């Protein structure tokens, strides 16, 4: 995983995975992450309580001391010390459920968020007790507790996504993809929005970006929406782990059919919509105000793009969107006309072709769309980047971008936008195309059409001589192959097997 290991995430994962038994990954995910969350908020509460005691204050009943530091109120029966003491009880499942219920009663923002099904008969209570012991081994101290537990949480989310395969894509966008988008659009200050926020990875990387650039987290206002109820809960917990506040609506809901942030105009939008979904109910939204550039037909790719444009701040709002490559070249009847209109209105800033095998949910290649509400003085140009040759295989099925790869992509875009003299077209990697050139290509946005093929350094051997040599070598290989076939037939015949 590309989460920047801190030494024990992998060991924790291996240990937790051994305790899973027959439970499938999708179910077990909520059991493990729920316990990690419970320990985190309990530790935060206990640390603050101990601090107040040291100061001689008897303020346990005065919640202001906790709430001003975004610390959740944890009742006695939900504190980790009590849970740990009961780990070997046969009723441990019900004890945890009661703890979660008590926390939700005491903290309105967590209502309906926590997992409360630990008492189910199919959960092995012995293994559950051992899992509690494992989570207890996570030592959190000082100011780094948020980073440590947050990174464990992120690591576990990634491993569960990998384990679940296609289903994992519903809640998790690979970290290297999110980092690339965040590095390109640079969300420093303002409103940030994700209309299909999954487990909140876009928000987390935006937080990391602000912290790494010495900004203030309070300068970012988080807004999101998620259709899947369990994923919506994951996002709420993922934000809480890091002490972040976000408006994710009062419940999970359908972004197209019940836009919970109807009036929002965001400075930054980051999104990884589900790829190529067909059954999204577009026939019920024919007259929707969001379809400024055309009524989406077929799959929802261009519905997502227009929804995002609709929510962009008119003053230089910028969006980074992950879409399947089909959206780059779809025919007029299925988004091509919308794509043309977006381009003519000067909204498409950059297109990046990404390598394949980046996602757990699919092996297909995807592209990044950078959309921007530009000033009238901006030239109508698009920066094309072909990054298909970047990335490193981390196992036989998955690839990830290195920090160097991410920097190469983002710096290319940033230098071009800054017009600082550092940007140059690079054959086979990047090129700026103007609207007239794009129109000649029927408004197709596949980067390889524009960047061309990188020149291969000549080895000095004339083409005719090289072809003559290679043809002779190939002919000799055919002869040797034929001889080998005959020898195999002869050996098989000697032992009574004829071909």
Secondary structure, DSSP 8 states (H G I E B T S, - for coil): --S---SSHHHHHHHHHHT-TT--HHHHHHHHHHHHHHHHHHHHHHHHHHHHHHTT---TT-THHHHTTT-----GGGSHHHHHHTTTSTTHHHHHHHHHHHHHHH-GGGTTTS---TT-TTS-HHHHHHHHHHHHT----GGGHHHHHHHHHHHHHHHHHHHHGGGGGGT---HHHHHHHHHHH---SEEEEETT-TTSHHHHHHHHHHHHTT--GGGEEEEE--SSHHHHHHHHHHHHHTT--EE--SS---TTTS-TTTT--BSEEEE---TT---S-GGG-TT-TT-TT----SSSHHHHHHHHHHTB-TTT-EEEEEEEGGGGT--GGGTHHHHHHHHHTT-EEEEEE--SS--SS--S-EEEEEEE---TTS--EEEEEE-TT--EESSSS-EE--HHHHHHHHHHHHHHHHT-S----BTTTEEEEEHHHHHHTTT---THHHH--------S--HHHHHHHHHHHHHHHHHHHHHHHHHHHHHHHHTT---
